[in-house]
């Protein structure tokens, strides 16, 4: 599949093992995670998207990552879950995007990920209930993430105008529930750091 223009818009939620808000967001990888290493899962909801003529709209994704230290030093391990509803063409397209081979926003993954655990298709749901994001892949990920309120209790705490590669605006959040069991891993990050971002990626 040759490289083609691609784009996706929607939302993503991320839950990691940091005890307080992830320092990698603001340090841009020059400060280690709070535990010295990173374990994280992310859920993606694509409201509108395409890879060339392949439609990606309406699909959900899950990404699992392990980073042994400073994010900027690489040697990441990653595994990808793609919506069971995705066509074979969409699976190929999303695999290229999330391995960084399609260029653009995710191109750094082709440099930083040293071990790719593979791709699995599964039923994936991404819901918003009040302010909480519910992300589930049966028997694999069971997550519920809620934004942390600011001084105005009706508004989220937000980091804006950042250079974070995922998004310039990040909603600071906490995991109410965060279990991940896959690829020989068994994680539980309830009560730990989380973030919610608008998904607006493109390439090449």
N, C-alpha and C positions, 0 to 999 in steps of 0.2 A: 504494500500500500504506500504509494508515493506521498511525500509531505504535501499537505494542502492547507488552505486557510481554515482555521477553526476558531470557535468561540463558544463560551458557555456562561450563562447568567443564572443566578439563583441564590442559594445560601449554603454555607457550610458551618458545621459545628465540630469543635475539637476538644477532646478530653485527654489530659496527660497526667503523669505521675508527680508533677511539681507540687509542693505543699502550699505555695502561694502563687500568685499569678506568674506565669512563665517569663523568666528574665530574657529569654531568647528573642521575644517580640521586640523589646526596646533596644537590646544590645546588638540586634541583628547578627546573632551567632557568636559574638566576641565574649560572652559570659556563659559559663556552663549552666545547665539546668540545676534546680535546687538540690536534686539528689545526686548530682554529678553525672548522670546519664538520663536519657529521655526514652520513655515508653509512651506511645500515644496512638489513639485511633481518631479518625476524622470521618464525619458523614457529610455527604454532598447531595443537595437537591438541585437538579438542573431544570430550571423553569423553561429556558429556551437555549438551544445549543445545536451546533452542527460541526461536522468535520467534512469539508468539501460539500458534497451533496447528501451525505449521511446525516439524518436527523437524530439528534441526541436529546431532544426536548422531552421532559416528563420522566426521565430516568433518575434513579438514585444510585449512589456509590458509597463504598466504604474503603478506607485506606488505613492500614496498620503500619506503624513505623517504630523502629528502635534506632537510637543514636547513642553511641558509646561515650560521648563527651561533648565537647564544643561542636555545635551544629556545623560551623563553617569548616571543620576539619574533615567532614565526610565520613565514609565507611558506614553509611546508613544501611539498614535492612528494611525492606518494604514488601508488603503484600496487598493485593487489590481484590475487592469484591465488587462485582458488577451486577446490576439489576437483572433478575431472571427474565424480565420482559425484553431485554435488549436483543436486537438482531445480531447475527454473526458479524455483520459489517460494523455495527455500533461497538461490539466487543473489541474488534480489531482496532477501531479508531480510538477508543478510550484507553486501550492498553498502550498505544503509541503516545497519547497525551500524558498519561500518568507514569510513563517511564522516561519522559522528557525527550523522546525521539521526534516529537512533532514540533519542537521548538516553541518559542514564545514564553509565556508565563512560567510553565513547568520545566523549561529547558535545563534548569540547574539540577533537576532530579537525575538527569543522565550523567552528571558529574559526581554528585554526592552519594547516590545509592550504589553501594558496592555489591549488595546481594539482594536479588529480587526473588521473593518466595513464590511468585506465581499469581495466577488469576483464577478466581472461582466465581461462578454465577449462583445467585441465591435470591430469594424474595427479600426486598429491602424496603423499609418504610421510614419516612421522615415527616413528622407532624409537629405542629405548633399548638400547644394547649395553653391559653392565656399567654404568658411570656416564656414558658418552658418549651424547649425543643426535645422531642422524643424521637430517638433514633434506634431502630431495631433491625437486626438480622437474626432470625430465629436460631437459637443455640450457639450463636457466635458473639453478637454484640447486643447488650441491653443497656441503653443510655438515656439519661434524662438530665438536661443541662438548663440552668436558670440564670439569667443575668443578675449581677449584683447591683442593687439600687444605689444611687448616689445621694447627695444631700437632699435633692428633691426626690422623695421616695417613689414618685410615679415615673421617674426616668432612670434609664440604665446608666451605669458608669461606662464611659466610652473613651477610648484612646483614638484621637483623630490626627490626620496629616502625618502618619508614620511612613517609614520606608520599608515596612515589613512586606516581604515578597507576596504573602498571601492576599493582603488587602491593606489599604491605607487607613481604614477605620475598623477598630476592633472593639466589640462589646465584651467587657470583662465579665466573666461568669464563673460559676462553680458547679461541679457535678453533683446532682442529688443521687444519681445512680450511675454507675459506670463499670460494667463487667464486660470483659472480652476474653473469649476462649477460642483460639485458633492457632494453627501453625506451631503447635506445641507450647503455646503461651497460655497463662491463666492469670489475668489481671483484674484488680478491683480498685478503682480510683475514686470511689465515692468521697465527697467532701473536698476533693482536690481541684486544682486549677482547670479552667475551661475557657473557651472563647467562642464567639459567634461572629461571623464575618459575611459580608455580601460576597457572592461568587461572581466575579467579572473578569474572566480569564480569556486570553486569546493568543493566537499565533499564526504563522511562525514569525 
